[in-house]
Amino acid sequence: MISRNMGGGMVDVDTRGPHRGSGPSAGDGRLPADLTSFVGRRHELTAVRNALGEGRLVTLTGIGGVGKTRLALRVATSIRRNFPDGVWLIELADVHDPAFVVDVVATTLGVRDYTGRPPREALVEALAQGSRLLVLDNCEQVIDAVAELVQALLERCPGLHVLTTSRERLGLGCEAVIAVSPLTTPSRGRSQPVIKVSRFDAVALFAERAASAVPGFALTDDNTATIAKICARLDGLPLAIELAAARTRALSPEQILQRLTDRRGVLTWSSRGVPPRQQTLRWSIGWSYDLCTPEEQKLWRRLSLFTGSFDIDDAEHVCGDDCGGDLLDILASLVDKSIIVRDDAPDRARYRMLDTVRGYGREQLDDSSSDADLRLRFRDWYTRMALDAEADWISPRQLEWSDRLRAELPNLREGFEFALDEADGSALQLAASLYPVWIARGLFAEGRRWLDRALDQPHPQPAILRAKALFAAAILAAFQGDLTAAGARAEEASELDSPTADPITRAYVAMADGITAFCSGDLDRARVRLRFAVDTPGVADHPQLQLEALSLLGWAHVGDNTARALTFQGRALAIAQEHGEFVHRGYSLWANGVDTWRSGDRAHATELLEAGLRLTRQTDDPLMVFTCLQALAWLTAETAQVRRAAVIMGAADAHRRLVGSNPVFFPNLLVHQLDFEKTVRAALDDATQGAAHREGASMTTAEAIAYTLGEQGREAKPTAPGQDRTVLTKREHEVAELVAVGLTNKEIATRLTISRRTVDGHVDHILTKLGFTSRVQVATWIAESAHAD
């Protein structure tokens, strides 16, 4: 807790709170843990690993339910050490609009763009350096958009590898395609001993899943032939086998086989062009549906409306209380039958459906007239969630809401589509209420698309809601540098302004005009319009609006009247502190830190900026990390610790690339960045400056924060130039030098005429001995060692 006079009074700068961890950065990766064991596929695992070693794009093709996703995740997990900058799973099953593909990839990777560039450009810049593997799962419904994005990424990001799963190939020239076949099954009609039958992957899968459903279940002489027939009848498709195995809770293998045989014998298909195995999967899912009770079928249909995951509250409010029984009991039964998959989140259980299972349920939902109002209930539930989050945003629960809405984003998108179909203004209400989330999560482009679509609807909209939405659209566009669009939205808003209009409507109109003027460089107009918003009666009842108006008004006075800037920024910090929120508090700490430094109090400025940097451990905001690191680099350079300042600036630049920001967040701060660069050039030669910058750029977010705050950790590592090279063997040093010039392990193996496996081992030993986590750090160490000589 720091207590200081901030122009308007005493402000407590409290950076306490639960540690949330840093965002995606070098060395990170996001792969889900296996909830069930992986069975078989030895040959496919080897083939995919080899293909990724020889090329940079591999696509696993096959019908739904054949096991493409599990195979891809297994491969990615087994080779993650080859990608020091992370292995990431990007799930695209919930994406049906090609326009969202880049957004989903960027959001998963933590890439946030605060410029008006095409989002793909920001993603390319963020991935241009380092060595990563992206796993793009379920690409078929947006195949063209995925192919276009992957082509651009591979052309401009040399260290990037991509593994995709799809029902069809991407069609790129560099693509290696591996068809994923069903699991092996015994030949029909042949009686074989248990030990031999159990070696078939399909049988092993059935036996293992059945043992999970019924403890003690095992293959025996009595059931082996039956299970082999079940697996053969299901064509070895893993999803179909898992659904059948889950039925051993209630049915014997003989009963399962009989019901499968009876159902397939009477089934006919209207689509003769459907491949036989796809028909097998479909009728096996239909068979599972038919075996469900009417209550389970109804819940299955209704839950298929969730395009993303959901929790019990979501299910209860959307699916209603007319499912014919206790919803939780019915849901648990569907989990037992493998229709629903349970994921354990940190604070509550969440559930999801596999895409193929959900698709079947959605077909049944579309054919059911009794569920006609379900889409309106779905829309209303997610609109209410967004409104509740907005009302509670400026509070200690802000981070909880941010995490929850992030998890619910696929469902919010679906609810928004339903809202657009209704001429009642609900789409605009939903889009505008999520405005704080668009800002906090860096989803500027997506937020603008939502707002543009909702604002362009022809039906009448309440003036205050339209003014709020126009302001949100203006500020998102202005922060991205699209001043033409921002100005157009501000002009639309001005049509709602009049002396008799609602005061908050007028405040939103003034804010739209003020932010556009500020970003356009018209500071006089910005001060007038933003001050109008600050002084509007009743604005204190809208803390999000009040905090933004005060913060922007403070920035509008930077360079003109530092005392006044501190007054407004101090008021914003006091309000944010009073409400216990995080995002505005962080930016207020940064703003007050910069203004305090400009007023001549470097010591207190350092305290404020370091407090803001510590807060990023809770907010998970790379833009705030960048701004605080950059400002602290400016201050550090003034203390003659120029090399240290250059390291911090290297870390700041890495985060700036991650968010796609300009060299400084606000144009009136550019002079300080130019002064810093002049100081560094005068004190350090090019080699030392470059090495320091690379060292900072190679740090993870956690390392960069710890280094800048002077916490023990990174500085204790043996990275100093001139360090005794005997820590590495002669061969290891040869490998390190080739790593430093950018060669891959495969290229190093060719250069030194040794095996790829040997090179992998040398690189692992080098990283361990030097205490490093990335190849960039090795390159930095080599460069600094050479300079020291």
Secondary structure, DSSP 8 states (H G I E B T S, - for coil): -EEEE-SSSEEEE---S------S-TT--B----SS-----HHHHHHHHHHHHH-SEEEEE--TTSSHHHHHHHHHHHTGGG-TT-EEEEE-TT--SGGGHHHHHHHHHT----SSS-HHHHHHHHHSSS-EEEEEE--GGGHHHHHHHHHHHHHH-TTEEEEEEESS----TT-EEEE--------TT----HHHHTTSHHHHHHHHHHHHHSTT----TTTHHHHHHHHHHTTT-HHHHHHHHHGGGTS-HHHHHHHHHHHHHH---S-TTS-HHHHHHHHHHHHHHHHS-HHHHHHHHHHTT-SS-B-HHHHHHHH-S-SSS-HHHHHHHHHHTTSSEEEE-SSSEEEE--HHHHHHHHHHHHT-GGGTTHHHHHHHHHHHHHHHHHHTSSSTTHHHHHHHHHHTHHHHHHHHHHHHTSSSSHHHHHHHHTHHHHHHTT-HHHHHHHHHHHHT--S---HHHHHHHHHHHHHHHHHTT-HHHHHHHHHHHHTT--TTS-HHHHHHHHHHHHHHHHHHT-HHHHHHHHHHHHTSTTGGG-HHHHHHHHHHHHHHTTTT-HHHHHHHHHHHHHHHHHHT-SHHHHHHHHHHHHHHHHTT-HHHHHHHHHHHHHHHHHH--HHHHHHHHHHHHHHHHTTT-HHHHHHHHHHHHHHHHHHT--SSSSGGGHHHHHHHHHHHHHHS-HHHHHHHHHHHHTS-HHHHHHHHHT-SSGGGSS--TT--GGGS-HHHHHHHHHHHTT--HHHHHHHHT--HHHHHHHHHHHHHHHT-SSHHHHHHHHHHHHHH-
